[in-house]
Amino acid sequence: MSTLRIIAAFVRRDFLAEKSYRLAFALGALATVANLAVFYFIGKLFGGAMAPHLQPYGGSYFAYVFTAMAFFGYIGTGAGSYAGRLRLEQTQGTLEATLSTPLGTLPFLAALTAWNFLFATFELLIYALAGIFVFKLNFAGANWPAAAAVFALSAACFAALGILSSCFVVLFKRGNPLAWVLNNFEGLLGGVYFPVTVLPGWLLAVSGLLPVTYAVRAFQLAVQRGAGFGEIKTDLAALFLFNIILIPASVWLFSLSVRRARRNGTLGEY
């Protein structure tokens, strides 16, 4: 069986599982719009207080947080999906059988999370429709080629972080310090809900260690201000460097984790 057919089989399996929960689709879309509405009114109330920090991104707090949340919501799929899917396979007792598919490490991980990324694309579409038709946002001045480059580099980087996080699931089942850091600090320190320039100096230094900081800033500049490749080259270079380090390291460590779990006979445990 070809790799694409195996990936398609995984997608079909996950789609059929989700299909039985149709109400979840509707509630998810409604929750997205409601969440955006909260930030819309926060922007009306407090947006002016952040004007100096928002000036490089066009000045609108809601446009800033809308763009960041839509972007982060998609690339964050990579950070959480791998560990989440592996944990689900563990608790269902199917992880060992799933890992026996004739796929390499990367194709296997792609198959395991393909449905998550398809669903994230659906959520991104909901964001776009809500932004245009409900909140009347205008992105006519965006530099989409530059934004696409940031998007691709960021998605790859967060996928690598997600693969690293899944190593803890394979080895320790519960207790995932990397997932804890990603879930609790990336949004706070990475500029998703406000520009990182509002942070005190020591936290600003910490935010500089996170890929999300460079990803969100570059994407905001490309979309909100139409910044070109020359203006965001430093952030693109940082993301490229993160990818060069994280992608091979994450794949190698995941393969190592699976081999160790097999050797110890703990792959089927949860």
Summary of the structure (lengths in Angstrom):
residues: 270
radius of gyration: 19.6
end to end distance: 29.3
largest distance: 58.8
contacts: 841
relative contact order: 0.14
helix: 80%
strand: 0%
